[in-house]
Amino acid sequence: MAQHSEHTHGHEDEHEAHGSLKSYVIGFLFSLILTIIPLVLVLNDWVEGTAAYVVLIGSAVLQFVVQLFFFMHLKEEKKPRYNLMVLIFGLVILVTIVGGSMWIMTYNKVG
């Protein structure tokens, strides 16, 4: 009987880590809002040039955070934080590749 209750308790912990319908709906609504805001601002010419880039990049970063917390459950992770370490490593590689590419394209102009 004790083994059954331990097994059930372990199963409940796994189920809780997958999130609830409420958290998925909240994440989905945040994602919709963060998609609609830059779309409306840019298509209606309310922001242009550098301001448009700032709005788009800001919205993309917030969208990324929403995806991490509401859909990938980063906040619910137990120790050790392997997913967080892999995410940070991936971001370092991404920034290195994009930054290096931009550097090369900017300073590789032939006289």
C-alpha positions in Angstrom: 0.0 0.0 0.0 2.8 2.4 0.8 4.5 1.7 -2.5 1.3 2.6 -4.3 1.0 6.0 -2.6 4.6 6.8 -3.3 4.1 6.0 -7.0 1.0 8.2 -7.1 2.8 11.1 -5.4 5.6 10.9 -8.0 3.1 10.9 -10.8 1.4 14.0 -9.4 4.7 15.9 -9.4 5.2 15.0 -13.1 1.7 16.1 -14.0 2.1 19.5 -12.2 5.3 20.2 -14.2 3.3 20.2 -17.5 1.2 23.3 -16.6 -2.5 23.9 -16.5 -5.0 24.9 -19.1 -5.2 28.3 -17.3 -1.4 28.9 -17.8 -1.6 27.8 -21.4 -4.5 30.2 -22.1 -2.7 33.1 -20.4 0.5 32.4 -22.4 -1.5 32.2 -25.6 -3.2 35.5 -24.9 0.1 37.2 -24.1 1.5 35.8 -27.3 -1.4 37.2 -29.3 -1.1 40.6 -27.7 2.7 40.7 -28.3 2.1 39.8 -31.9 -0.8 42.3 -32.5 0.9 45.3 -30.9 3.9 45.6 -33.3 1.8 44.6 -36.2 -0.7 47.4 -35.6 2.0 50.0 -34.8 4.0 49.2 -38.0 1.2 48.7 -40.5 -0.6 51.9 -39.4 2.7 53.9 -39.7 2.5 54.9 -36.1 6.2 54.1 -35.7 8.9 54.2 -38.3 12.6 53.7 -38.6 14.5 53.0 -35.4 11.4 53.2 -33.3 9.9 50.4 -35.4 12.9 48.3 -34.9 12.9 48.9 -31.1 9.2 47.9 -30.9 9.7 44.8 -33.0 12.8 43.6 -31.1 11.2 44.4 -27.7 8.1 42.5 -28.6 10.2 39.6 -29.9 12.2 39.4 -26.6 9.0 39.6 -24.5 7.4 36.9 -26.8 10.5 34.7 -26.1 10.1 35.2 -22.4 6.4 34.3 -22.5 7.3 31.1 -24.5 9.9 30.1 -21.9 7.7 30.5 -18.9 4.3 29.6 -20.1 5.0 26.8 -22.6 8.5 25.5 -21.9 7.9 25.7 -18.1 11.3 27.1 -17.3 10.2 28.5 -14.0 8.9 25.1 -12.8 12.3 23.3 -13.3 13.9 21.5 -10.4 17.6 21.5 -9.7 19.9 20.9 -11.5 18.8 23.4 -14.1 20.0 21.7 -17.3 17.4 23.3 -19.5 18.5 26.8 -18.4 22.2 26.0 -18.9 21.4 24.7 -22.4 19.3 27.8 -23.2 22.1 30.1 -22.1 24.6 28.2 -24.1 22.4 28.4 -27.2 21.9 32.1 -26.7 25.7 32.6 -26.4 26.1 30.7 -29.7 23.3 32.7 -31.4 24.7 36.0 -30.3 28.2 35.0 -31.4 27.0 33.9 -34.9 24.7 36.9 -35.5 27.1 39.4 -34.0 30.0 37.9 -36.0 28.0 38.0 -39.2 27.0 41.6 -38.7 30.6 42.5 -37.9 31.9 40.8 -41.1 29.2 42.4 -43.3 29.8 45.8 -41.8 33.6 45.9 -42.0 34.2 43.7 -45.0 33.7 46.5 -47.5 36.2 46.5 -50.4 37.8 50.0 -50.8 
